Amino acid sequence: MLAPSPLPAAPDFAIGSLVRARGRDWVVLPGSSRDILELQPLGGAPEDALGLYLPLESEPVVPASFALPDPRKMGDARASRLLREAARLGFRSGAGPFRSFGAIAVAPRPYQLVPLLLALQLDPVRLLIADDVGVGKTIEAGLIARELLDRGDIRSFAVLCPPHLAEQWVAELREKFGLEAVLVLAATAGRLERGCSVGESLFDSNPITVVSLDFIKTERRRAEFLRACPDLVIVDEAHACAQSGAGARQQRHKLLRELAKKPTQHLVLVSATPHSGNADAFRSLLGLLQPQFEHLPDDLSGESNAPLRRELARHLVQRRRADVLHYGSADTPFPGREEKEVGYALSPEYKRFFERVLAYARESVKDTSGGHFRQRVRWWAALGLLRALASSPAAAAATLKARARNADALSPNEADEIGAMQIFDLEDESAQASDVAPGALSEDEDGEGNGGGSGSGTQPSQKRRLLELANIAEGLKGAPDEKLARATKITKELLDDNYNPILFCRFIDTAQAVGEHLRTKLKGVEVEIVTGLQSPEDRKAAVVELAARTEEGKRRVLVATDCLSEGINLQAYFDAIVHYDLAWNPTRHEQREGRVDRFGQPSKTIRVVTLYGTDNQIDGLILDVLIRKGKKIRQSLGVSVPVPKDAEKVAEAIFEGLLLRGVKDFSVDQLSLFEDIKQKKDALHADWDAAQAREKRSRTLFAQDGIKPDEVAREVEAMTKALGGAREVESFVRDAMRALDLPLAPGPLVVVEPAKMPEAIGEPLRAALAPKEFQKGVRGRFDTANAAGEVLLGRTHPVVSGLASYVLECALDELHQNPIAARCGAMRTQSVEKRTTLLLVRMRFHIHQKPKNSVAERALLAEDCALLAFRGAPQDAQWLSSEEAEKLLDAVPAANVPNDLAANMIENITRDFDHLAPALDQAARERAAELLESHRRARDAAKSGGTVRVEAQLPPDVLGLWVFVPPVQTS
């Protein structure tokens, strides 16, 4: 269809120009040279691009020009709309200032562009994204990676994350950003390395990777990563890489510190809780952005610190939900939250058992045998036993039978570190074993301990007593359980109110007992149990399978341990949280709730129920000292503030009152009896209040109010108009499916059946979709898709992009006999009073960018579609405004136009088209000027500097031509 032009003496093809090679028409891409051409098929997708080495080509590559529409292949108004939408939905290199928007499957909220704008003004990028839970930090970090890739600023990147988040990152990059990342785990590294050449690192052969933090634990792995490090590194849950005394966290911080020393290394840190109650650890993270930040004062207020605040604000964005709810002209809906506490009293049987175990625990911690080391082991074993006792008979039995996890520590300090980490739910690099019963047996069977010399010789007696108590606990598993009964009642009430709840338990044994009980009590409800016994992949699969089993309106309940409390987004499936067990760290409660309380939650309101024992002497203390105070601060500030650094010591002191003072009915109300404990509690709350004040100042300083949201939103709207948004996608898919005799049911939820589509669309979809989706259909929505089993049918979804490519390629293919979209047509309509011609024009632009402080200029290719219309003949064209041209697409036929007359009308335009060419070239130049101004506005908003030039590649392509004439007047 393209008419070859004479071969130039020395081929030198401009970026965006059209060429003919190997019997096909192509567009020249950036990266081409005189000998090597990077080409993309005209009307094809980026994945179809290839490179040609001209000296080896058997036939010459020649310039080509785009042929005008053939009057013999006409279509109606629907066919013209299909062509227009297929063309713009097929663009992957949009012409606006954000290069990545044509290639992503998510519509960013305007506030989510702020980190991107900050990143674009930094070279290298050094950024900490510390937005609140549920705001969309993964999308913000993904936007930065995709934009830097599409601009050519980077060629590779890696995401470092905890192992249980690795699969989710791979899925997010694929589904939302069109990026195929290789998963690098300790278990997969060997296989990946076997595919590498000699001397090649797996990071050399895999430019986009998601790397488990477990992978880089060893010195060899860290050294390899440093040597072959990708251009950009994104660190998720970055607070786990802050500097601390020793261990894996210190090793991770050492790796990042070495990375930060590289002058060109791009680094993005992501964390909702970067402070974690430890100012020194927080500063160690900031020091990765700029070394001077490691020595910042605790209080950055005051005029003297203004320069420091301004510099830090270039590298840190930290916003609450309240900061983004009404950002610019866009509103972002977050769910409301209903919360309540529900108490229960122990059954008489469990109460007697509770008191017996408590008596043993008191006796154990008062035992001074074995020296200080053994005392510390016994102390933590007793606290672990109390936690399990408050959780369930099953957890108590498992704990009574097991050896204390810190019994093999080598020193009292190590015993304290292990014990505090487990008992007080402190951050750890791995959640794999966090839900295992803690163990109560603190002594060796032979009476010898690792760190404290000989014991008292009573260890066999201890083991015998623990086994006796364990047998009692086993016997209580089938006895009346008031906590379990109350939780069952709560769950039924939530289900009756159309909520799908998650019950969070502290221990595996508790979760299994609760889940099995609910399966017997909740008829017609699917109940799934997820614990740390499953791999991260199996946990996610269990949740997805649960959702699949409940697609037809069946209710679902998930019982899980805290292995699901971080990172994994569950708002598509659940909208209520029950804290079956209190966490002894309020941050853990917020993490649990954050799985469902986030942007994209389809329910308008979520519910949170906190279950606690009114007479078990443990829950009341934790509730009063930690949970309620943390909740009060969150409600006041709008964001959670981590517990101050030494909070566990205060909790220890309170439990000393419970265990060492021997008060039988110790309760919250009796705290006043122990003035020293009350003073410690008050001191903790005072420190927490001070941390709240600091956090409020920080959030105010680094909410990035200086970024101009309205200007950014204007560019987003312009790009959505150019590339097509949700409404355009829905209209196109419905029209295309109808033209293929595969209509979709009305309503927001649709089912697209790829197996019934033409083979040219269906076969590529067979490879792109899961087998179940291909055979049974893709359930999706065009605006948001957060419910179970649904997908977002955005412009880059394989179904949408496949339809767009098929429609456009068929229309441009001269050999196709019956395309559903037509490049030309004629219509009689009341919408015009004089003959009017509508042109669909595809424009290509060569964008030259030179970043600030750079001497090299980068070349990029962009595409855009425009509707141009004129009245009268080509020799005397009267051009209409863009608004008037858009309205012609909605013109309604008033009468048929005979085919021979319609063909004659079109030929009259194409015959004299030379008269129109100057106006089309001028329109392309004007559009180039608009794009240049758009780039400059975005750069001004980002304060990124540098220069940019935009050149129109002439002439533009005329994809479609339609003639509208008024109805014939009858007398």
Buried (B, 14 or more C-beta within 10 A) or exposed (E): BBEEEEEEEEBEBBBBBBBBBEEEBBBBBBBBEEEEBBBBBBBBBEEEBEEBEBEEEEEEBBBBBBBBBBBEBBBBBBBBBBBBBBBBBBBBBBBBBBBBBBBBBBBBBBBBBBBBBBBBBBBBBBBBBBBBBBBBBBBBBBBBBBBBBBBBBBEBBBBBBBBBBBBBBBEBBEBBBBBEBBBBBBEBBEEBBEEBEEEEBBBBBBBBBBBBBBBBBEEEBBEBBBEBBBBBBBBBBBBBBBBBEEEBBBBBBBBBBBBBEEEEBBBBBBBBBBBBBBBEBBBBBBBBBBEEBBEBEEEBBEEEBEEBBEBBBBBBBBBBBBBBBEBBEBEBEBBEBEEEBBBBBBBEBBBEBBBBBBEBBBBBBEBEBBBEBBBBBBBBBBBBBBBBBBBBBBBBBBBBBBBBBBBBBEBBEBBBBBBBBBBBBBBBBBBBEBBBBBBBBBBBEEBEBBBBEEBBEEBEEBBEBBEEBBEBBBEBBEEEBBBBBBBBEBBBBBBEEEBBBBBBBBBBBBBBBBBBBBBEBBEEBBBBBBBBBBBBEEBBBBBBEBBEBBEEEEBBBBBBBBBBBBBBBBBBBBBBBBBBBBBBBBBBBBBBBBBBBBBBBBBEEBBBBBBBBBBBBBBBBBBBBBBBBBBBBBEEBBBBBBBBBBBBBBBBBBBBBBBEEEBEEBBBEBBEEBEEBBEBBEEBBEBBBEBBEBBBBBBEBBBBEEBBBEBBBBBBBBBBEBBBBBEBBBBBBBBBBBBBEBEBEEEEEBEBBBEEBEEEBBEBBBEBBEEEBBEEBBBBBBBBBBBBBBBBBBBBBBBBBBBBBBBBBBBBEEEEEEBBBBBBBBBBBEBBEEBBBBBBBBBBBBBBBBBEEEEEEBBBBBBBBBBBBBBEBBEEBEBBEEEBBBBBBEBEBBEEBEEEEBBBBBEBBBEEBEBBBEBBBEBBBEBBEBBBEBBEBBBEBBBBBBBBEBBBBBBBBBBBBBBBBBEEEEE
